[in-house]
Amino acid sequence: MDRSVTFTVNASHMHTHTHMGLLTLCFDHSSGLKQEPAPPMTPEEKAETDGGAALRPQGEESAETTEDSPTMSEAESELDYEIQAAVPLPAFVEEDFVADDPREDAEHPEGRDADTIDTSGVSVEEEESSSRDAMVESAREVTSSKLTQEQESQMEVERLSEAGSAASQTTAEKPSEAIEGQKETSKGSGEGQKKKKAKLLNKLDKSIKAELDAAEKLRKKGKVEAALKSFEALVRQHPLSPRARYGQAQAEDDLAEKRRSNDMLLKAVASYRDAAEIPDAAPDLVRAALARRAERQQFLGRTRGAVATLERLVQIFPDDVSPKNDLGVAFLLLGDNQRAKKVYEEVLAAAPADGFAKVHYGFILKSENKIAESIPYLKEGLESGEPGTDDGRFYFHLGDALQRVGDQSAYHWYRLGHERGHFASVWQRSLYNVDGLKAQPWWTPEETGYTLLVEALERNWESIRGEALAVMDRRTGHFIPEEENLREKGEWGQYTLWQQGKKSSTSCQAVPKTCALLEKFPEATGCKRGQIKFSAMQPGTHVWPHTGPTNCRLRMHLGLVVPREGCRIRCTDSSRAWEEGKVLIFDDSFEHEVWQDAASLRLVFIVDVWHPQLTAQQRRTLGAI
């Protein structure tokens, strides 16, 4: 979902990386949109919201942090670019966690149907809870697609490709109703369920129903300031009214979206909790309030706080599958695959047909390299058609798993993913994309417009090779193994100079001439969606078919040490061989595969460059991968 939420914290720019297929979440340090510090909170707000946890730009909250922890550091975690070799991209994060787009409601305040909800109940379609959809959206970036190719791990999905999901749009358009209409029954079959009325009133609330209705009517008409004042007055008069407090939370939530205010959203997060904790609150109200609270915490990047809220929901409603599924997603966003796995095992034990749990469980199995075991879960989950399953990452990983076991039905799923709009084509399966860019597997220097760079690389190839070999001879540890589970067999090491547009000063000290040469070409050194690195592949190595994460770059391979026979690279249905001193250029968002069947080392210099059709503005603002 490429939606830049205009709150103080651009939580919408989280992307995920699959490190060895693992799902982790981090805040978009790689997004071109810098995360801004959260607004200051009052002591009361700190006490009421996640222990005052600061909004973390990379979402890497302290492991010790809990819902009641005092505070968290606001400093943005810095990636260690002083790397000695290719390093995994920052923890998968769907960092880009963007739950709802607050602008939609703000721009269309009158768009809500005032008749769909009153204080006695809510008539809503029993679809996936909005909190699940929102977290799935972030998890999207979490579960992500297949890392880059000869490149290192990357991306677990930038708000899933850079397009929005219908589920999350639904939540954005109906911020309050979606939560109130949370499922009240366990899901497992994925079949359409009848509409239900959520009973939100207790005995006290029924005695002040007229006043509650009046305040709610103002909110439904988009008069959120007036609605908030009315609900606040009701809370003062009736502090033990759960419905009044819940209405206050909803009004604060709506106002936060209208004003793009994190400060107001933090108040809503606290009010949702207050509403759920009032004695004798209706179960449906407790469920709705906590579910929405978890969603908004997730939106703000407070994943650990969302986990605590969801765990409370599961504790209160142990037979409800929906919050358990949401909890599993939240664990995945934190990179805690084992706890997520345990949650989904519990869900599937209680609801064996739950498609949502199946695709996520299958994803986790695949991340553990349990390829064959993952296939039936991914396949059955996708076939269920349940909300939250129609996600490009799941088509991606199912197809990849099938390819690895030699099953050509992989292309059926790739084709279906393309037809569903997740992939640009059966061959081009990147998930972080910009629409309209020229797409072809192989490029000539003239087509890229980067002829000066190509000429400089080819003219200085021997010098570049000399520095690379010297580094290998002196310190073999510099070329660390590829760790993204892209190899079927063999040895493949990488030595990184630039990553995500950031220079590794330590690495460059060992190859000063090479780095000085590259400094002249910002299309390469400034490519935040690529890397510049040496790639050494030993005899007997085979790299599985795979695709890179984005269509926003092109990849140059300069041959440095190339055996006469036995080394080749396939991109789509065309194969080529490297030549020493010559540059090959391809788009790694297309499926490609590598064989090293020679008797000696193959060494190439990889230089990623921005896609030539990207504008200067896009190059500045696109998130890093």
C-alpha positions in Angstrom: 0.0 0.0 0.0 1.9 3.0 -1.1 0.0 5.5 0.9 2.0 8.1 2.8 0.0 8.7 5.8 0.4 12.3 6.8 0.6 11.8 10.5 3.7 13.0 12.3 5.1 9.5 12.0 5.0 8.1 8.5 4.1 4.7 9.7 2.9 3.9 6.3 6.3 3.3 5.0 7.2 0.1 6.6 8.6 -2.7 4.5 9.5 -6.1 5.3 12.5 -8.1 4.6 12.7 -11.9 4.5 15.9 -12.9 6.1 16.4 -16.5 5.3 12.7 -16.4 4.7 12.0 -15.1 8.2 9.5 -12.5 8.8 10.5 -9.5 10.7 9.3 -6.0 10.9 11.2 -2.7 11.2 10.3 0.9 10.7 11.2 2.4 7.4 14.7 3.5 7.8 14.8 2.7 4.2 11.8 4.8 3.2 12.7 7.9 1.5 10.2 9.6 3.8 12.1 10.1 7.0 10.4 9.1 10.2 9.8 12.2 12.3 9.9 12.1 16.0 6.6 11.6 17.8 5.0 14.7 19.4 5.6 15.2 23.1 3.2 13.4 25.4 1.8 14.5 28.7 2.5 12.4 31.8 -1.1 11.2 31.6 -0.7 10.1 28.0 2.5 8.3 28.8 0.8 6.4 31.5 -2.2 5.5 29.4 -0.5 4.5 26.1 2.0 1.7 25.9 3.8 2.9 28.8 4.7 6.1 26.9 6.7 4.2 24.3 8.1 6.5 21.8 7.2 6.0 18.2 10.2 4.1 16.9 11.3 4.9 13.3 12.5 1.3 12.8 10.0 -0.5 15.0 12.7 -2.3 16.8 11.3 -2.1 20.2 13.2 -3.4 23.2 12.6 -7.0 23.9 12.0 -6.0 27.5 9.3 -3.5 26.7 5.8 -4.4 27.7 2.5 -2.6 27.7 3.4 -1.1 31.1 7.0 -0.3 30.5 8.0 3.2 31.3 9.4 4.6 28.1 11.3 3.7 24.9 14.1 5.5 23.2 13.0 7.9 20.5 16.4 7.8 18.7 16.3 6.2 15.3 18.2 3.0 15.1 21.0 3.4 12.7 21.8 0.7 10.2 25.4 -0.4 10.5 26.7 0.4 7.1 30.3 -0.1 8.3 30.0 -3.6 7.0 32.7 -6.0 6.1 30.7 -7.8 3.5 27.2 -8.2 2.3 24.9 -7.8 5.2 21.3 -8.7 5.5 19.0 -5.8 5.0 17.4 -4.4 8.2 15.1 -6.7 9.9 12.0 -7.3 7.9 9.6 -5.0 8.8 7.1 -4.2 7.3 8.3 -0.8 8.9 6.2 0.7 6.6 3.4 -0.2 8.6 0.6 1.7 7.4 -2.7 0.7 8.6 -5.3 3.2 7.4 -5.1 6.2 5.3 -6.6 8.9 7.6 -7.1 11.2 4.7 -10.0 9.4 3.2 -12.3 10.0 6.0 -11.1 13.4 6.6 -11.8 14.3 3.0 -15.2 12.7 3.0 -16.6 13.3 6.5 -20.2 13.0 5.2 -19.6 9.6 3.6 -20.5 7.6 6.6 -24.0 6.1 6.8 -25.5 7.4 9.9 -28.1 4.7 9.9 -25.8 1.8 10.0 -24.9 2.1 13.6 -26.7 3.3 16.8 -25.9 2.9 20.4 -27.8 -0.3 20.8 -25.8 -2.3 18.2 -24.1 -2.3 14.9 -25.3 -4.1 11.8 -22.2 -5.1 9.9 -20.9 -7.7 7.5 -19.1 -10.5 9.3 -15.9 -10.1 7.5 -12.3 -10.1 8.7 -11.8 -7.8 11.5 -10.3 -4.4 10.6 -7.5 -5.0 13.0 -6.6 -8.1 11.2 -6.8 -6.4 7.8 -4.6 -3.6 9.0 -2.0 -5.9 10.5 -2.1 -8.1 7.5 -1.4 -5.1 5.4 1.7 -4.5 7.5 2.5 -8.1 7.7 2.4 -8.0 4.0 5.4 -6.2 4.1 6.3 -8.7 6.5 5.7 -11.9 4.8 7.1 -10.5 1.7 8.2 -11.9 -1.4 11.3 -13.6 -2.3 14.4 -11.7 -1.6 16.5 -10.4 -4.2 18.4 -12.5 -6.6 22.0 -12.7 -6.6 21.4 -10.0 -4.2 20.9 -10.3 -0.5 17.8 -10.6 1.4 15.4 -8.0 0.9 12.2 -6.7 1.5 9.4 -8.6 2.9 7.0 -6.4 1.0 6.8 -2.5 1.0 3.3 -2.2 2.1 3.1 -4.9 -0.2 4.3 -3.8 -3.4 3.6 -0.2 -3.4 0.0 -0.5 -4.0 -2.8 -0.5 -1.5 -4.9 -3.4 -0.3 -8.6 -3.4 -0.4 -8.9 -4.6 3.1 -6.9 -1.7 4.4 -8.8 0.7 2.3 -12.0 -0.6 3.8 -10.7 0.1 7.2 -9.6 3.6 6.3 -13.0 4.4 4.8 -14.9 3.0 7.8 -12.7 3.5 10.8 -15.3 3.0 13.5 -17.8 0.7 11.9 -15.2 -1.8 10.8 -14.1 -2.3 14.3 -17.5 -2.4 15.8 -18.4 -5.1 13.2 -15.7 -7.5 14.3 -16.5 -11.1 14.0 -18.1 -12.5 17.1 -17.8 -16.1 16.0 -14.7 -18.2 15.3 -13.8 -18.4 11.6 -12.5 -21.4 9.9 -14.5 -22.2 6.8 -14.1 -18.8 5.1 -17.7 -19.0 4.0 -19.8 -15.8 4.1 -21.3 -15.2 7.5 -24.6 -13.6 8.4 -24.7 -10.1 9.6 -24.6 -9.7 13.3 -25.6 -7.0 15.7 -22.9 -6.1 18.2 -24.5 -5.3 21.5 -22.6 -2.4 22.9 -24.8 -1.2 25.7 -24.9 -2.2 29.3 -27.6 -1.3 31.8 -26.2 2.2 32.5 -25.8 2.9 28.8 -29.4 2.0 28.0 -30.5 4.6 30.6 -28.7 7.3 28.6 -29.3 5.9 25.2 -30.9 9.1 23.8 -27.8 11.2 24.7 -25.5 8.5 23.3 -27.5 8.4 20.1 -27.3 12.2 19.7 -23.5 12.2 20.1 -23.1 9.3 17.8 -25.2 10.9 15.2 -22.9 13.9 15.2 -19.9 11.6 14.7 -21.5 9.7 11.9 -22.2 12.9 10.1 -18.6 13.8 10.3 -19.0 16.5 12.9 -16.2 15.0 14.9 -15.3 18.0 17.1 -18.9 18.4 18.2 -19.2 14.7 18.7 -16.1 14.6 20.8 -17.4 17.4 23.1 -20.7 15.6 23.5 -19.0 12.3 24.4 -16.6 14.0 26.8 -19.5 15.6 28.5 -21.2 12.2 28.8 -18.0 10.7 30.3 -17.8 13.5 32.9 -21.5 12.9 33.8 -21.3 9.1 33.6 -17.7 8.0 34.1 -18.7 4.3 34.3 -20.5 4.4 30.9 -18.5 2.1 28.6 -20.4 3.3 25.5 -19.7 7.0 26.3 -16.0 6.3 26.7 -16.0 4.1 23.5 -17.7 6.9 21.6 -15.1 9.4 22.9 -12.3 7.0 21.7 -14.0 6.8 18.3 -14.4 10.6 18.0 -10.7 11.1 19.0 -9.8 8.5 16.4 -11.7 10.3 13.7 -10.3 13.6 14.8 -6.8 12.2 14.7 -7.4 11.2 11.1 -8.9 14.6 10.2 -6.0 16.5 11.8 -3.3 14.0 10.9 -2.4 14.1 14.6 -0.5 11.5 16.4 -1.1 13.3 19.7 -4.9 12.9 19.3 -4.5 9.3 18.1 -2.5 8.5 21.3 -5.5 9.8 23.3 -7.8 7.5 21.3 -5.6 4.5 22.0 -5.8 5.3 25.8 -9.6 5.8 25.6 -10.2 2.5 23.8 -8.4 0.8 26.7 -10.4 2.8 29.3 -13.6 1.8 27.6 -12.7 -1.9 27.7 -11.7 -1.8 31.3 -14.9 -0.3 32.7 -16.8 -2.9 34.9 -19.8 -4.5 33.2 -18.8 -3.3 29.7 -20.7 -5.3 27.1 -18.5 -8.1 25.7 -19.0 -6.9 22.1 -17.8 -3.4 23.2 -14.8 -4.8 24.9 -13.9 -6.8 21.8 -14.4 -3.9 19.5 -12.5 -1.4 21.7 -9.5 -3.7 22.2 -9.4 -4.7 18.5 -9.4 -1.1 17.4 -6.8 -0.2 20.0 -4.5 -2.9 18.7 -4.9 -1.7 15.2 -4.1 1.9 16.0 -1.1 0.8 18.1 0.1 -1.1 15.1 -0.5 1.9 12.9 1.7 3.9 15.1 4.4 1.3 15.0 3.9 0.1 18.6 3.8 -3.5 17.7 4.7 -4.7 21.1 1.9 -2.7 22.6 -0.5 -4.2 20.0 0.7 -7.7 21.0 -0.1 -7.0 24.6 -3.6 -5.7 23.6 -4.2 -8.7 21.4 -3.1 -11.1 24.1 -5.6 -9.5 26.4 -8.3 -10.0 23.8 -7.4 -13.7 23.4 -7.5 -14.1 27.2 -10.9 -12.6 27.4 -12.3 -14.4 24.3 -10.4 -17.7 24.2 -12.7 -19.3 21.7 -12.5 -16.4 19.2 -10.2 -17.3 16.3 -10.0 -13.7 14.9 -7.8 -12.1 17.6 -5.5 -15.1 17.6 -4.9 -14.7 13.9 -4.3 -11.0 14.5 -1.9 -11.9 17.3 0.0 -14.3 15.0 0.5 -11.4 12.4 1.7 -9.1 15.2 4.4 -11.7 16.2 5.4 -12.0 12.6 5.8 -8.2 12.4 8.1 -8.4 15.4 10.1 -11.1 13.7 9.1 -13.6 16.3 8.2 -16.5 14.0 8.2 -19.1 16.7 5.5 -17.5 18.8 3.5 -16.8 15.6 3.9 -20.4 14.7 2.6 -21.5 18.0 -0.4 -19.2 17.7 -1.3 -20.6 14.2 -1.0 -24.1 15.4 -3.5 -23.4 18.1 -5.8 -21.8 15.6 -5.6 -24.7 13.2 -6.2 -27.2 16.0 -9.4 -25.4 16.8 -10.4 -24.4 13.3 -8.6 -26.7 10.8 -10.1 -25.0 7.7 -9.1 -21.5 8.6 -7.5 -20.2 5.4 -5.9 -17.1 7.0 -4.1 -19.3 9.5 -3.1 -21.7 6.8 -1.3 -19.2 4.6 0.6 -17.7 7.5 1.5 -21.1 8.9 2.7 -22.2 5.5 4.8 -19.0 5.1 6.4 -19.8 8.5 7.2 -23.3 7.5 8.8 -22.1 4.2 10.9 -19.6 6.2 12.2 -22.6 8.1 13.1 -24.2 4.8 10.4 -26.8 5.2 9.6 -26.4 1.6 7.4 -29.5 0.9 5.6 -29.1 4.2 4.7 -25.5 3.5 3.0 -26.2 0.1 -0.3 -27.7 1.2 -0.9 -24.9 3.8 -0.1 -22.1 1.3 -2.2 -23.8 -1.4 -5.2 -24.6 0.7 -5.1 -21.1 2.4 -5.1 -19.4 -1.0 -7.8 -21.7 -2.3 -10.0 -20.8 0.7 -10.5 -17.2 -0.6 -10.8 -16.0 3.0 -10.1 -12.3 3.6 -6.4 -11.6 4.1 -5.2 -14.6 2.0 -5.3 -12.9 -1.5 -1.8 -11.5 -1.0 1.1 -11.4 -3.5 3.5 -12.8 -1.0 1.6 -16.0 -0.6 1.4 -16.6 -4.3 5.1 -15.7 -4.5 6.1 -18.2 -1.8 3.8 -21.0 -3.0 5.2 -20.7 -6.5 8.7 -20.6 -5.2 8.2 -23.7 -3.0 6.7 -25.6 -5.9 9.6 -24.7 -8.2 12.1 -26.0 -5.6 10.4 -29.4 -5.5 10.3 -29.5 -9.3 6.6 -28.9 -9.6 5.8 -26.8 -12.7 2.3 -25.9 -11.4 4.3 -23.1 -9.8 3.6 -21.1 -12.9 -0.2 -21.7 -12.5 0.1 -19.8 -9.2 2.3 -17.1 -10.6 -0.2 -16.6 -13.4 -3.0 -16.5 -10.9 -1.1 -13.9 -8.9 -0.6 -11.9 -12.0 -4.3 -12.1 -12.8 -5.1 -10.9 -9.3 -2.9 -7.9 -9.8 -0.1 -8.9 -7.5 2.6 -9.4 -10.2 3.3 -7.3 -13.3 3.6 -10.6 -15.3 4.2 -14.3 -14.7 8.0 -13.6 -15.1 8.2 -10.2 -13.3 7.1 -10.9 -9.7 8.6 -8.0 -7.7 6.3 -6.6 -5.1 7.7 -3.1 -4.5 6.9 -1.4 -7.8 6.3 1.9 -9.5 3.8 1.6 -12.3 4.5 2.5 -15.9 8.3 1.8 -15.9 9.7 0.1 -19.0 9.9 -3.6 -18.3 12.2 -6.0 -20.2 14.6 -8.6 -18.9 17.8 -7.6 -20.7 19.1 -4.0 -21.3 21.8 -2.4 -23.4 23.9 0.4 -22.1 22.3 2.8 -24.6 18.8 1.8 -23.4 19.7 2.7 -19.8 21.3 6.0 -20.6 24.2 5.1 -18.3 26.8 4.6 -20.9 29.4 6.7 -19.1 29.1 4.4 -16.1 29.4 1.3 -18.2 32.4 2.7 -20.1 34.1 3.6 -16.8 33.5 0.1 -15.4 34.8 -1.6 -18.5 37.8 0.7 -18.8 38.9 0.1 -15.2 37.9 -3.5 -14.8 41.4 -4.8 -14.2 42.0 -2.3 -11.4 38.6 -3.3 -9.9 39.5 -7.0 -10.2 42.9 -6.4 -8.6 41.4 -4.8 -5.5 38.7 -7.5 -5.2 41.2 -10.3 -5.4 43.5 -8.5 -2.9 40.6 -8.3 -0.4 39.8 -12.0 -0.9 43.5 -13.0 -0.5 44.1 -10.8 2.6 40.9 -11.4 4.6 38.7 -14.2 3.4 36.1 -13.3 6.0 35.2 -10.3 3.9 33.3 -12.4 1.4 30.5 -13.7 3.7 28.1 -16.4 2.4 24.8 -15.5 0.9 22.3 -16.1 3.6 19.0 -15.7 1.9 18.4 -19.3 1.1 18.7 -18.7 -2.6 21.2 -21.5 -3.2 20.3 -25.0 -3.9 23.9 -25.9 -3.5 27.5 -24.5 -3.6 29.3 -21.5 -2.1 28.5 -17.9 -2.9 30.1 -15.0 -1.1 29.5 -11.3 -1.3 31.4 -8.2 -0.3 29.3 -5.0 -0.1 30.4 -1.4 -0.7 27.1 0.4 -0.9 23.7 -0.8 0.4 20.4 1.1 0.2 22.3 4.2 -1.0 24.6 4.1 2.1 28.4 3.7 1.7 30.3 1.2 3.8 33.4 3.2 4.7 35.2 0.2 6.2 34.7 -1.9 3.1 35.7 1.0 0.8 39.0 1.5 2.7 40.1 -1.9 1.4 39.2 -1.1 -2.2 39.7 2.7 -2.5 40.1 3.0 -6.3 36.9 1.1 -6.9 34.9 3.2 -4.5 36.5 6.5 -5.8 35.4 5.5 -9.3 31.8 4.8 -8.2 31.5 8.0 -6.3 31.2 9.8 -9.7 28.0 8.0 -10.5 25.1 8.9 -8.2 22.7 6.8 -10.2 24.5 3.9 -8.6 25.7 5.1 -5.2 22.4 6.9 -4.6 20.3 3.9 -5.5 18.4 3.3 -2.3 16.8 0.2 -3.7 20.0 -1.6 -4.6 23.6 -2.5 -3.7 27.1 -2.3 -5.1 29.1 -5.4 -4.2 31.5 -8.1 -5.3 30.0 -11.6 -5.9 32.2 -14.6 -5.7 30.7 -18.0 -6.7 32.6 -21.3 -6.4 32.3 -24.3 -8.7 29.2 -26.5 -8.2 26.9 -23.6 -7.2 23.3 -23.3 -8.3 21.1 -20.4 -7.4 17.3 -21.1 -7.4 15.1 -19.2 -9.8 14.1 -16.0 -8.0 13.1 -12.4 -8.5 14.3 -9.2 -6.8 12.0 -7.1 -4.7 11.5 -4.0 -6.9 11.2 -2.9 -10.5 12.9 0.4 -9.6 16.4 -0.6 -10.4 18.5 -2.3 -13.0 21.4 -4.6 -12.2 24.9 -4.4 -13.9 27.3 -7.3 -13.7 30.9 -6.6 -14.6 32.8 -9.8 -15.3 36.1 -9.9 -13.3 37.1 -13.5 -13.2 35.1 -15.7 -15.6 36.0 -19.3 -16.5 35.7 -20.0 -20.2 32.9 -22.5 -19.8 30.3 -23.5 -17.2 29.0 -20.2 -15.9 25.7 -18.7 -17.1 22.7 -16.7 -16.0 19.1 -17.1 -17.2 16.7 -14.2 -17.1 13.2 -15.2 -18.1 13.7 -17.6 -21.0 17.0 -16.3 -22.2 20.5 -17.3 -20.9 23.8 -15.4 -21.2 27.4 -15.8 -20.1 29.7 -13.3 -18.5 32.8 -12.0 -20.1 35.8 -10.5 -18.3 35.8 -6.7 -18.7 32.3 -6.6 -20.1 29.0 -5.5 -18.4 25.8 -7.4 -18.6 22.6 -5.4 -17.6 19.3 -7.0 -16.6 16.2 -6.2 -14.6 16.3 -8.5 -11.6 12.6 -8.1 -10.9 12.2 -10.7 -13.6 12.8 -14.4 -12.7 16.5 -15.3 -13.1 18.7 -18.3 -12.2 22.5 -18.8 -12.0 24.7 -21.9 -12.6 28.4 -22.1 -11.8 29.5 -25.4 -13.2 33.1 -24.4 -14.1 36.2 -25.7 -12.4 37.3 -22.5 -10.8 36.1 -19.2 -9.2 33.6 -16.9 -10.9 33.9 -13.3 -9.7 31.6 -10.4 -10.8 31.1 -6.8 -9.7 27.4 -6.0 -9.1 26.3 -2.4 -9.5 22.6 -1.6 -9.1 21.3 1.7 -10.7 18.0 3.5 -10.6 15.6 2.6 -13.4 16.3 5.3 -15.9 12.6 6.4 -16.1 12.3 7.3 -12.5 12.1 11.0 -11.9 14.5 12.9 -9.6 11.6 13.3 -7.1 10.9 9.6 -7.1 14.5 8.8 -6.5 14.5 11.1 -3.5 11.3 9.9 -1.9 11.1 6.2 -2.7 11.7 3.9 0.3 14.9 2.1 0.5 15.2 -1.7 -0.1 
